[in-house]
């Protein structure tokens, strides 16, 4: 897996997981723009993994 692709996936997962941990454990609120943004990050990671020609299938 190319380093740039791995970094994008790792960064996206980190953003989503840290945001969810803050919501779950610390009661921080997630407003609609935050939820939409995290959904787009997850969708981008899925698109890369499913449709990217860079990854071996």
PDBQT receptor file of N, H, CA, C and O in Angstrom, charges set to zero:
ATOM      1  N   UNK A   1       0.845  -1.172   0.000  1.00  0.00    +0.000 N 
ATOM      2  CA  UNK A   1       0.000   0.000   0.000  1.00  0.00    +0.000 C 
ATOM      3  C   UNK A   1       0.894   1.241   0.000  1.00  0.00    +0.000 C 
ATOM      4  O   UNK A   1       1.827   1.335   0.797  1.00  0.00    +0.000 OA
ATOM      5  N   UNK A   2       0.612   2.178  -0.880  1.00  0.00    +0.000 N 
ATOM      6  H   UNK A   2      -0.146   2.102  -1.527  1.00  0.00    +0.000 HD
ATOM      7  CA  UNK A   2       1.401   3.399  -0.920  1.00  0.00    +0.000 C 
ATOM      8  C   UNK A   2       1.308   4.186   0.392  1.00  0.00    +0.000 C 
ATOM      9  O   UNK A   2       0.271   4.191   1.055  1.00  0.00    +0.000 OA
ATOM     10  N   UNK A   3       2.392   4.840   0.746  1.00  0.00    +0.000 N 
ATOM     11  H   UNK A   3       3.235   4.836   0.207  1.00  0.00    +0.000 HD
ATOM     12  CA  UNK A   3       2.460   5.562   2.017  1.00  0.00    +0.000 C 
ATOM     13  C   UNK A   3       1.412   6.670   2.090  1.00  0.00    +0.000 C 
ATOM     14  O   UNK A   3       0.779   6.845   3.131  1.00  0.00    +0.000 OA
ATOM     15  N   UNK A   4       1.219   7.407   1.028  1.00  0.00    +0.000 N 
ATOM     16  H   UNK A   4       1.733   7.265   0.181  1.00  0.00    +0.000 HD
ATOM     17  CA  UNK A   4       0.237   8.494   1.033  1.00  0.00    +0.000 C 
ATOM     18  C   UNK A   4      -1.171   7.992   1.272  1.00  0.00    +0.000 C 
ATOM     19  O   UNK A   4      -1.953   8.624   1.982  1.00  0.00    +0.000 OA
ATOM     20  N   UNK A   5      -1.487   6.865   0.685  1.00  0.00    +0.000 N 
ATOM     21  H   UNK A   5      -0.851   6.352   0.109  1.00  0.00    +0.000 HD
ATOM     22  CA  UNK A   5      -2.807   6.270   0.857  1.00  0.00    +0.000 C 
ATOM     23  C   UNK A   5      -2.991   5.762   2.287  1.00  0.00    +0.000 C 
ATOM     24  O   UNK A   5      -4.043   5.965   2.893  1.00  0.00    +0.000 OA
ATOM     25  N   UNK A   6      -1.976   5.111   2.814  1.00  0.00    +0.000 N 
ATOM     26  H   UNK A   6      -1.121   4.946   2.321  1.00  0.00    +0.000 HD
ATOM     27  CA  UNK A   6      -2.037   4.618   4.195  1.00  0.00    +0.000 C 
ATOM     28  C   UNK A   6      -2.180   5.786   5.168  1.00  0.00    +0.000 C 
ATOM     29  O   UNK A   6      -2.934   5.697   6.137  1.00  0.00    +0.000 OA
ATOM     30  N   UNK A   7      -1.465   6.869   4.917  1.00  0.00    +0.000 N 
ATOM     31  H   UNK A   7      -0.853   6.941   4.130  1.00  0.00    +0.000 HD
ATOM     32  CA  UNK A   7      -1.547   8.045   5.790  1.00  0.00    +0.000 C 
ATOM     33  C   UNK A   7      -2.941   8.662   5.741  1.00  0.00    +0.000 C 
ATOM     34  O   UNK A   7      -3.468   9.074   6.774  1.00  0.00    +0.000 OA
ATOM     35  N   UNK A   8      -3.537   8.731   4.569  1.00  0.00    +0.000 N 
ATOM     36  H   UNK A   8      -3.108   8.396   3.730  1.00  0.00    +0.000 HD
ATOM     37  CA  UNK A   8      -4.887   9.295   4.451  1.00  0.00    +0.000 C 
ATOM     38  C   UNK A   8      -5.892   8.456   5.228  1.00  0.00    +0.000 C 
ATOM     39  O   UNK A   8      -6.759   8.999   5.913  1.00  0.00    +0.000 OA
ATOM     40  N   UNK A   9      -5.782   7.154   5.124  1.00  0.00    +0.000 N 
ATOM     41  H   UNK A   9      -5.078   6.713   4.568  1.00  0.00    +0.000 HD
ATOM     42  CA  UNK A   9      -6.695   6.269   5.846  1.00  0.00    +0.000 C 
ATOM     43  C   UNK A   9      -6.473   6.390   7.348  1.00  0.00    +0.000 C 
ATOM     44  O   UNK A   9      -7.437   6.501   8.106  1.00  0.00    +0.000 OA
ATOM     45  N   UNK A  10      -5.226   6.370   7.786  1.00  0.00    +0.000 N 
ATOM     46  H   UNK A  10      -4.443   6.279   7.171  1.00  0.00    +0.000 HD
ATOM     47  CA  UNK A  10      -4.907   6.473   9.208  1.00  0.00    +0.000 C 
ATOM     48  C   UNK A  10      -5.379   7.805   9.776  1.00  0.00    +0.000 C 
ATOM     49  O   UNK A  10      -5.939   7.840  10.872  1.00  0.00    +0.000 OA
ATOM     50  N   UNK A  11      -5.167   8.888   9.062  1.00  0.00    +0.000 N 
ATOM     51  H   UNK A  11      -4.712   8.860   8.172  1.00  0.00    +0.000 HD
ATOM     52  CA  UNK A  11      -5.591  10.213   9.534  1.00  0.00    +0.000 C 
ATOM     53  C   UNK A  11      -7.109  10.304   9.638  1.00  0.00    +0.000 C 
ATOM     54  O   UNK A  11      -7.644  10.806  10.626  1.00  0.00    +0.000 OA
ATOM     55  N   UNK A  12      -7.789   9.820   8.619  1.00  0.00    +0.000 N 
ATOM     56  H   UNK A  12      -7.354   9.412   7.816  1.00  0.00    +0.000 HD
ATOM     57  CA  UNK A  12      -9.257   9.849   8.639  1.00  0.00    +0.000 C 
ATOM     58  C   UNK A  12      -9.821   9.038   9.778  1.00  0.00    +0.000 C 
ATOM     59  O   UNK A  12     -10.734   9.486  10.471  1.00  0.00    +0.000 OA
ATOM     60  N   UNK A  13      -9.288   7.847   9.981  1.00  0.00    +0.000 N 
ATOM     61  H   UNK A  13      -8.546   7.483   9.418  1.00  0.00    +0.000 HD
ATOM     62  CA  UNK A  13      -9.757   7.000  11.083  1.00  0.00    +0.000 C 
ATOM     63  C   UNK A  13      -9.463   7.662  12.427  1.00  0.00    +0.000 C 
ATOM     64  O   UNK A  13     -10.285   7.596  13.341  1.00  0.00    +0.000 OA
ATOM     65  N   UNK A  14      -8.314   8.291  12.554  1.00  0.00    +0.000 N 
ATOM     66  H   UNK A  14      -7.646   8.345  11.812  1.00  0.00    +0.000 HD
ATOM     67  CA  UNK A  14      -7.964   8.965  13.805  1.00  0.00    +0.000 C 
ATOM     68  C   UNK A  14      -8.909  10.107  14.127  1.00  0.00    +0.000 C 
ATOM     69  O   UNK A  14      -9.322  10.261  15.276  1.00  0.00    +0.000 OA
ATOM     70  N   UNK A  15      -9.257  10.902  13.139  1.00  0.00    +0.000 N 
ATOM     71  H   UNK A  15      -8.922  10.777  12.205  1.00  0.00    +0.000 HD
ATOM     72  CA  UNK A  15     -10.173  12.027  13.345  1.00  0.00    +0.000 C 
ATOM     73  C   UNK A  15     -11.527  11.522  13.834  1.00  0.00    +0.000 C 
ATOM     74  O   UNK A  15     -12.082  12.041  14.803  1.00  0.00    +0.000 OA
ATOM     75  N   UNK A  16     -12.043  10.523  13.165  1.00  0.00    +0.000 N 
ATOM     76  H   UNK A  16     -11.593  10.101  12.377  1.00  0.00    +0.000 HD
ATOM     77  CA  UNK A  16     -13.358   9.995  13.525  1.00  0.00    +0.000 C 
ATOM     78  C   UNK A  16     -13.322   9.345  14.907  1.00  0.00    +0.000 C 
ATOM     79  O   UNK A  16     -14.201   9.600  15.730  1.00  0.00    +0.000 OA
ATOM     80  N   UNK A  17     -12.325   8.517  15.169  1.00  0.00    +0.000 N 
ATOM     81  H   UNK A  17     -11.611   8.310  14.500  1.00  0.00    +0.000 HD
ATOM     82  CA  UNK A  17     -12.268   7.811  16.447  1.00  0.00    +0.000 C 
ATOM     83  C   UNK A  17     -12.052   8.751  17.632  1.00  0.00    +0.000 C 
ATOM     84  O   UNK A  17     -12.667   8.568  18.682  1.00  0.00    +0.000 OA
ATOM     85  N   UNK A  18     -11.193   9.747  17.479  1.00  0.00    +0.000 N 
ATOM     86  H   UNK A  18     -10.693   9.896  16.626  1.00  0.00    +0.000 HD
ATOM     87  CA  UNK A  18     -10.971  10.703  18.567  1.00  0.00    +0.000 C 
ATOM     88  C   UNK A  18     -12.233  11.541  18.808  1.00  0.00    +0.000 C 
ATOM     89  O   UNK A  18     -12.572  11.820  19.958  1.00  0.00    +0.000 OA
ATOM     90  N   UNK A  19     -12.916  11.936  17.761  1.00  0.00    +0.000 N 
ATOM     91  H   UNK A  19     -12.640  11.710  16.827  1.00  0.00    +0.000 HD
ATOM     92  CA  UNK A  19     -14.158  12.691  17.924  1.00  0.00    +0.000 C 
ATOM     93  C   UNK A  19     -15.220  11.866  18.633  1.00  0.00    +0.000 C 
ATOM     94  O   UNK A  19     -15.913  12.364  19.520  1.00  0.00    +0.000 OA
ATOM     95  N   UNK A  20     -15.346  10.600  18.239  1.00  0.00    +0.000 N 
ATOM     96  H   UNK A  20     -14.782  10.195  17.518  1.00  0.00    +0.000 HD
ATOM     97  CA  UNK A  20     -16.323   9.731  18.891  1.00  0.00    +0.000 C 
ATOM     98  C   UNK A  20     -15.949   9.445  20.347  1.00  0.00    +0.000 C 
ATOM     99  O   UNK A  20     -16.830   9.360  21.202  1.00  0.00    +0.000 OA
ATOM    100  N   UNK A  21     -14.667   9.299  20.634  1.00  0.00    +0.000 N 
ATOM    101  H   UNK A  21     -13.951   9.368  19.939  1.00  0.00    +0.000 HD
ATOM    102  CA  UNK A  21     -14.221   9.090  22.011  1.00  0.00    +0.000 C 
ATOM    103  C   UNK A  21     -14.529  10.319  22.863  1.00  0.00    +0.000 C 
ATOM    104  O   UNK A  21     -14.959  10.177  24.008  1.00  0.00    +0.000 OA
ATOM    105  N   UNK A  22     -14.322  11.502  22.338  1.00  0.00    +0.000 N 
ATOM    106  H   UNK A  22     -13.973  11.617  21.408  1.00  0.00    +0.000 HD
ATOM    107  CA  UNK A  22     -14.649  12.725  23.060  1.00  0.00    +0.000 C 
ATOM    108  C   UNK A  22     -16.134  12.829  23.345  1.00  0.00    +0.000 C 
ATOM    109  O   UNK A  22     -16.540  13.289  24.413  1.00  0.00    +0.000 OA
ATOM    110  N   UNK A  23     -16.938  12.404  22.395  1.00  0.00    +0.000 N 
ATOM    111  H   UNK A  23     -16.608  12.031  21.528  1.00  0.00    +0.000 HD
ATOM    112  CA  UNK A  23     -18.387  12.416  22.581  1.00  0.00    +0.000 C 
ATOM    113  C   UNK A  23     -18.807  11.387  23.627  1.00  0.00    +0.000 C 
ATOM    114  O   UNK A  23     -19.616  11.682  24.507  1.00  0.00    +0.000 OA
ATOM    115  N   UNK A  24     -18.259  10.188  23.526  1.00  0.00    +0.000 N 
ATOM    116  H   UNK A  24     -17.602   9.948  22.811  1.00  0.00    +0.000 HD
ATOM    117  CA  UNK A  24     -18.662   9.086  24.400  1.00  0.00    +0.000 C 
ATOM    118  C   UNK A  24     -18.182   9.285  25.837  1.00  0.00    +0.000 C 
ATOM    119  O   UNK A  24     -18.980   9.200  26.770  1.00  0.00    +0.000 OA
ATOM    120  N   UNK A  25     -16.890   9.548  26.025  1.00  0.00    +0.000 N 
ATOM    121  H   UNK A  25     -16.241   9.617  25.267  1.00  0.00    +0.000 HD
ATOM    122  CA  UNK A  25     -16.318   9.577  27.371  1.00  0.00    +0.000 C 
ATOM    123  C   UNK A  25     -16.384  10.944  28.049  1.00  0.00    +0.000 C 
ATOM    124  O   UNK A  25     -16.507  11.023  29.272  1.00  0.00    +0.000 OA
ATOM    125  N   UNK A  26     -16.304  12.009  27.272  1.00  0.00    +0.000 N 
ATOM    126  H   UNK A  26     -16.204  11.945  26.279  1.00  0.00    +0.000 HD
ATOM    127  CA  UNK A  26     -16.224  13.338  27.859  1.00  0.00    +0.000 C 
ATOM    128  C   UNK A  26     -17.469  14.182  27.639  1.00  0.00    +0.000 C 
ATOM    129  O   UNK A  26     -17.526  15.330  28.079  1.00  0.00    +0.000 OA
ATOM    130  N   UNK A  27     -18.465  13.625  26.961  1.00  0.00    +0.000 N 
ATOM    131  H   UNK A  27     -18.419  12.693  26.603  1.00  0.00    +0.000 HD
ATOM    132  CA  UNK A  27     -19.723  14.333  26.763  1.00  0.00    +0.000 C 
ATOM    133  C   UNK A  27     -19.639  15.533  25.843  1.00  0.00    +0.000 C 
ATOM    134  O   UNK A  27     -20.497  16.414  25.893  1.00  0.00    +0.000 OA
ATOM    135  N   UNK A  28     -18.625  15.581  25.009  1.00  0.00    +0.000 N 
ATOM    136  H   UNK A  28     -17.927  14.865  24.968  1.00  0.00    +0.000 HD
ATOM    137  CA  UNK A  28     -18.512  16.694  24.066  1.00  0.00    +0.000 C 
ATOM    138  C   UNK A  28     -19.573  16.539  22.987  1.00  0.00    +0.000 C 
ATOM    139  O   UNK A  28     -19.877  15.430  22.548  1.00  0.00    +0.000 OA
ATOM    140  N   UNK A  29     -20.118  17.648  22.576  1.00  0.00    +0.000 N 
ATOM    141  H   UNK A  29     -19.870  18.548  22.933  1.00  0.00    +0.000 HD
ATOM    142  CA  UNK A  29     -21.200  17.579  21.594  1.00  0.00    +0.000 C 
ATOM    143  C   UNK A  29     -20.644  17.517  20.175  1.00  0.00    +0.000 C 
ATOM    144  O   UNK A  29     -19.596  18.083  19.866  1.00  0.00    +0.000 OA
ATOM    145  N   UNK A  30     -21.372  16.818  19.340  1.00  0.00    +0.000 N 
ATOM    146  H   UNK A  30     -22.224  16.358  19.591  1.00  0.00    +0.000 HD
ATOM    147  CA  UNK A  30     -21.076  16.762  17.907  1.00  0.00    +0.000 C 
ATOM    148  C   UNK A  30     -22.272  17.373  17.189  1.00  0.00    +0.000 C 
ATOM    149  O   UNK A  30     -23.370  16.816  17.210  1.00  0.00    +0.000 OA
ATOM    150  N   UNK A  31     -22.054  18.526  16.551  1.00  0.00    +0.000 N 
ATOM    151  H   UNK A  31     -21.162  18.979  16.534  1.00  0.00    +0.000 HD
ATOM    152  CA  UNK A  31     -23.151  19.155  15.834  1.00  0.00    +0.000 C 
ATOM    153  C   UNK A  31     -23.276  18.553  14.429  1.00  0.00    +0.000 C 
ATOM    154  O   UNK A  31     -22.465  17.722  14.020  1.00  0.00    +0.000 OA
ATOM    155  N   UNK A  32     -24.289  18.984  13.718  1.00  0.00    +0.000 N 
ATOM    156  H   UNK A  32     -24.947  19.659  14.051  1.00  0.00    +0.000 HD
ATOM    157  CA  UNK A  32     -24.573  18.426  12.401  1.00  0.00    +0.000 C 
ATOM    158  C   UNK A  32     -23.398  18.566  11.429  1.00  0.00    +0.000 C 
ATOM    159  O   UNK A  32     -23.081  17.603  10.731  1.00  0.00    +0.000 OA
ATOM    160  N   UNK A  33     -22.741  19.730  11.357  1.00  0.00    +0.000 N 
ATOM    161  H   UNK A  33     -22.999  20.512  11.925  1.00  0.00    +0.000 HD
ATOM    162  CA  UNK A  33     -21.592  19.821  10.446  1.00  0.00    +0.000 C 
ATOM    163  C   UNK A  33     -20.471  18.836  10.797  1.00  0.00    +0.000 C 
ATOM    164  O   UNK A  33     -19.819  18.301   9.900  1.00  0.00    +0.000 OA
ATOM    165  N   UNK A  34     -20.242  18.593  12.094  1.00  0.00    +0.000 N 
ATOM    166  H   UNK A  34     -20.772  19.027  12.823  1.00  0.00    +0.000 HD
ATOM    167  CA  UNK A  34     -19.209  17.632  12.492  1.00  0.00    +0.000 C 
ATOM    168  C   UNK A  34     -19.594  16.224  12.069  1.00  0.00    +0.000 C 
ATOM    169  O   UNK A  34     -18.751  15.470  11.583  1.00  0.00    +0.000 OA
ATOM    170  N   UNK A  35     -20.842  15.869  12.245  1.00  0.00    +0.000 N 
ATOM    171  H   UNK A  35     -21.527  16.481  12.639  1.00  0.00    +0.000 HD
ATOM    172  CA  UNK A  35     -21.307  14.530  11.859  1.00  0.00    +0.000 C 
ATOM    173  C   UNK A  35     -21.244  14.356  10.346  1.00  0.00    +0.000 C 
ATOM    174  O   UNK A  35     -20.833  13.303   9.859  1.00  0.00    +0.000 OA
ATOM    175  N   UNK A  36     -21.644  15.369   9.611  1.00  0.00    +0.000 N 
ATOM    176  H   UNK A  36     -21.978  16.225  10.007  1.00  0.00    +0.000 HD
ATOM    177  CA  UNK A  36     -21.574  15.299   8.146  1.00  0.00    +0.000 C 
ATOM    178  C   UNK A  36     -20.118  15.187   7.694  1.00  0.00    +0.000 C 
ATOM    179  O   UNK A  36     -19.801  14.392   6.810  1.00  0.00    +0.000 OA
ATOM    180  N   UNK A  37     -19.245  15.971   8.291  1.00  0.00    +0.000 N 
ATOM    181  H   UNK A  37     -19.502  16.618   9.010  1.00  0.00    +0.000 HD
ATOM    182  CA  UNK A  37     -17.831  15.928   7.922  1.00  0.00    +0.000 C 
ATOM    183  C   UNK A  37     -17.215  14.569   8.194  1.00  0.00    +0.000 C 
ATOM    184  O   UNK A  37     -16.473  14.045   7.363  1.00  0.00    +0.000 OA
ATOM    185  N   UNK A  38     -17.515  13.994   9.349  1.00  0.00    +0.000 N 
ATOM    186  H   UNK A  38     -18.119  14.419  10.024  1.00  0.00    +0.000 HD
ATOM    187  CA  UNK A  38     -16.982  12.663   9.657  1.00  0.00    +0.000 C 
ATOM    188  C   UNK A  38     -17.564  11.605   8.740  1.00  0.00    +0.000 C 
ATOM    189  O   UNK A  38     -16.880  10.646   8.385  1.00  0.00    +0.000 OA
ATOM    190  N   UNK A  39     -18.825  11.769   8.351  1.00  0.00    +0.000 N 
ATOM    191  H   UNK A  39     -19.381  12.549   8.640  1.00  0.00    +0.000 HD
ATOM    192  CA  UNK A  39     -19.433  10.838   7.402  1.00  0.00    +0.000 C 
ATOM    193  C   UNK A  39     -18.737  10.912   6.049  1.00  0.00    +0.000 C 
ATOM    194  O   UNK A  39     -18.529   9.890   5.397  1.00  0.00    +0.000 OA
ATOM    195  N   UNK A  40     -18.380  12.112   5.632  1.00  0.00    +0.000 N 
ATOM    196  H   UNK A  40     -18.549  12.943   6.163  1.00  0.00    +0.000 HD
ATOM    197  CA  UNK A  40     -17.660  12.267   4.366  1.00  0.00    +0.000 C 
ATOM    198  C   UNK A  40     -16.262  11.652   4.445  1.00  0.00    +0.000 C 
ATOM    199  O   UNK A  40     -15.780  11.078   3.468  1.00  0.00    +0.000 OA
ATOM    200  N   UNK A  41     -15.612  11.769   5.604  1.00  0.00    +0.000 N 
ATOM    201  H   UNK A  41     -16.003  12.235   6.397  1.00  0.00    +0.000 HD
ATOM    202  CA  UNK A  41     -14.296  11.146   5.783  1.00  0.00    +0.000 C 
ATOM    203  C   UNK A  41     -14.414   9.626   5.653  1.00  0.00    +0.000 C 
ATOM    204  O   UNK A  41     -13.628   8.992   4.949  1.00  0.00    +0.000 OA
ATOM    205  N   UNK A  42     -15.400   9.054   6.334  1.00  0.00    +0.000 N 
ATOM    206  H   UNK A  42     -16.039   9.570   6.906  1.00  0.00    +0.000 HD
ATOM    207  CA  UNK A  42     -15.605   7.604   6.265  1.00  0.00    +0.000 C 
ATOM    208  C   UNK A  42     -15.936   7.182   4.831  1.00  0.00    +0.000 C 
ATOM    209  O   UNK A  42     -15.429   6.170   4.346  1.00  0.00    +0.000 OA
ATOM    210  N   UNK A  43     -16.783   7.956   4.160  1.00  0.00    +0.000 N 
ATOM    211  H   UNK A  43     -17.195   8.777   4.554  1.00  0.00    +0.000 HD
ATOM    212  CA  UNK A  43     -17.128   7.639   2.773  1.00  0.00    +0.000 C 
ATOM    213  C   UNK A  43     -15.892   7.701   1.878  1.00  0.00    +0.000 C 
ATOM    214  O   UNK A  43     -15.738   6.870   0.983  1.00  0.00    +0.000 OA
ATOM    215  N   UNK A  44     -15.021   8.663   2.106  1.00  0.00    +0.000 N 
ATOM    216  H   UNK A  44     -15.147   9.338   2.833  1.00  0.00    +0.000 HD
ATOM    217  CA  UNK A  44     -13.795   8.775   1.319  1.00  0.00    +0.000 C 
ATOM    218  C   UNK A  44     -12.869   7.594   1.537  1.00  0.00    +0.000 C 
ATOM    219  O   UNK A  44     -12.275   7.085   0.586  1.00  0.00    +0.000 OA
ATOM    220  N   UNK A  45     -12.741   7.154   2.782  1.00  0.00    +0.000 N 
ATOM    221  H   UNK A  45     -13.223   7.567   3.554  1.00  0.00    +0.000 HD
ATOM    222  CA  UNK A  45     -11.898   5.991   3.073  1.00  0.00    +0.000 C 
ATOM    223  C   UNK A  45     -12.468   4.743   2.405  1.00  0.00    +0.000 C 
ATOM    224  O   UNK A  45     -11.723   3.938   1.846  1.00  0.00    +0.000 OA
ATOM    225  N   UNK A  46     -13.783   4.584   2.462  1.00  0.00    +0.000 N 
ATOM    226  H   UNK A  46     -14.389   5.238   2.915  1.00  0.00    +0.000 HD
ATOM    227  CA  UNK A  46     -14.417   3.432   1.805  1.00  0.00    +0.000 C 
ATOM    228  C   UNK A  46     -14.207   3.494   0.298  1.00  0.00    +0.000 C 
ATOM    229  O   UNK A  46     -13.883   2.485  -0.328  1.00  0.00    +0.000 OA
ATOM    230  N   UNK A  47     -14.389   4.668  -0.284  1.00  0.00    +0.000 N 
ATOM    231  H   UNK A  47     -14.653   5.488   0.224  1.00  0.00    +0.000 HD
ATOM    232  CA  UNK A  47     -14.182   4.813  -1.731  1.00  0.00    +0.000 C 
ATOM    233  C   UNK A  47     -12.757   4.470  -2.137  1.00  0.00    +0.000 C 
ATOM    234  O   UNK A  47     -12.538   3.793  -3.142  1.00  0.00    +0.000 OA
ATOM    235  N   UNK A  48     -11.796   4.933  -1.360  1.00  0.00    +0.000 N 
ATOM    236  H   UNK A  48     -11.974   5.482  -0.543  1.00  0.00    +0.000 HD
ATOM    237  CA  UNK A  48     -10.399   4.632  -1.663  1.00  0.00    +0.000 C 
ATOM    238  C   UNK A  48     -10.153   3.128  -1.601  1.00  0.00    +0.000 C 
ATOM    239  O   UNK A  48      -9.526   2.555  -2.492  1.00  0.00    +0.000 OA
ATOM    240  N   UNK A  49     -10.652   2.496  -0.545  1.00  0.00    +0.000 N 
ATOM    241  H   UNK A  49     -11.162   2.961   0.178  1.00  0.00    +0.000 HD
ATOM    242  CA  UNK A  49     -10.400   1.062  -0.378  1.00  0.00    +0.000 C 
ATOM    243  C   UNK A  49     -11.125   0.209  -1.393  1.00  0.00    +0.000 C 
ATOM    244  O   UNK A  49     -10.607  -0.834  -1.791  1.00  0.00    +0.000 OA
ATOM    245  N   UNK A  50     -12.304   0.615  -1.827  1.00  0.00    +0.000 N 
ATOM    246  H   UNK A  50     -12.725   1.463  -1.505  1.00  0.00    +0.000 HD
ATOM    247  CA  UNK A  50     -13.094  -0.204  -2.740  1.00  0.00    +0.000 C 
ATOM    248  C   UNK A  50     -12.734   0.064  -4.206  1.00  0.00    +0.000 C 
ATOM    249  O   UNK A  50     -12.643  -0.872  -5.001  1.00  0.00    +0.000 OA
ATOM    250  N   UNK A  51     -12.534   1.312  -4.562  1.00  0.00    +0.000 N 
ATOM    251  H   UNK A  51     -12.608   2.072  -3.916  1.00  0.00    +0.000 HD
ATOM    252  CA  UNK A  51     -12.428   1.659  -5.983  1.00  0.00    +0.000 C 
ATOM    253  C   UNK A  51     -11.056   2.126  -6.445  1.00  0.00    +0.000 C 
ATOM    254  O   UNK A  51     -10.859   2.300  -7.647  1.00  0.00    +0.000 OA
ATOM    255  N   UNK A  52     -10.106   2.336  -5.554  1.00  0.00    +0.000 N 
ATOM    256  H   UNK A  52     -10.266   2.195  -4.577  1.00  0.00    +0.000 HD
ATOM    257  CA  UNK A  52      -8.803   2.849  -5.967  1.00  0.00    +0.000 C 
ATOM    258  C   UNK A  52      -8.025   1.797  -6.754  1.00  0.00    +0.000 C 
ATOM    259  O   UNK A  52      -7.949   0.635  -6.354  1.00  0.00    +0.000 OA
ATOM    260  N   UNK A  53      -7.456   2.218  -7.865  1.00  0.00    +0.000 N 
ATOM    261  H   UNK A  53      -7.518   3.162  -8.190  1.00  0.00    +0.000 HD
ATOM    262  CA  UNK A  53      -6.646   1.311  -8.658  1.00  0.00    +0.000 C 
ATOM    263  C   UNK A  53      -5.215   1.222  -8.122  1.00  0.00    +0.000 C 
ATOM    264  O   UNK A  53      -4.413   0.433  -8.621  1.00  0.00    +0.000 OA
ATOM    265  N   UNK A  54      -4.895   2.025  -7.111  1.00  0.00    +0.000 N 
ATOM    266  H   UNK A  54      -5.546   2.666  -6.705  1.00  0.00    +0.000 HD
ATOM    267  CA  UNK A  54      -3.569   2.015  -6.513  1.00  0.00    +0.000 C 
ATOM    268  C   UNK A  54      -3.395   0.784  -5.636  1.00  0.00    +0.000 C 
ATOM    269  O   UNK A  54      -2.303   0.223  -5.547  1.00  0.00    +0.000 OA
ATOM    270  N   UNK A  55      -4.478   0.370  -4.989  1.00  0.00    +0.000 N 
ATOM    271  H   UNK A  55      -5.366   0.825  -5.061  1.00  0.00    +0.000 HD
ATOM    272  CA  UNK A  55      -4.414  -0.793  -4.099  1.00  0.00    +0.000 C 
ATOM    273  C   UNK A  55      -4.496  -2.093  -4.878  1.00  0.00    +0.000 C 
ATOM    274  O   UNK A  55      -5.251  -2.181  -5.846  1.00  0.00    +0.000 OA
ATOM    275  N   UNK A  56      -3.736  -3.105  -4.479  1.00  0.00    +0.000 N 
ATOM    276  H   UNK A  56      -3.122  -3.033  -3.693  1.00  0.00    +0.000 HD
ATOM    277  CA  UNK A  56      -3.885  -4.407  -5.119  1.00  0.00    +0.000 C 
ATOM    278  C   UNK A  56      -5.198  -5.054  -4.667  1.00  0.00    +0.000 C 
ATOM    279  O   UNK A  56      -5.551  -4.985  -3.489  1.00  0.00    +0.000 OA
ATOM    280  N   UNK A  57      -5.916  -5.676  -5.595  1.00  0.00    +0.000 N 
ATOM    281  H   UNK A  57      -5.629  -5.732  -6.551  1.00  0.00    +0.000 HD
ATOM    282  CA  UNK A  57      -7.189  -6.336  -5.264  1.00  0.00    +0.000 C 
ATOM    283  C   UNK A  57      -7.046  -7.827  -5.376  1.00  0.00    +0.000 C 
ATOM    284  O   UNK A  57      -8.007  -8.559  -5.138  1.00  0.00    +0.000 OA
TER     285      UNK A  57
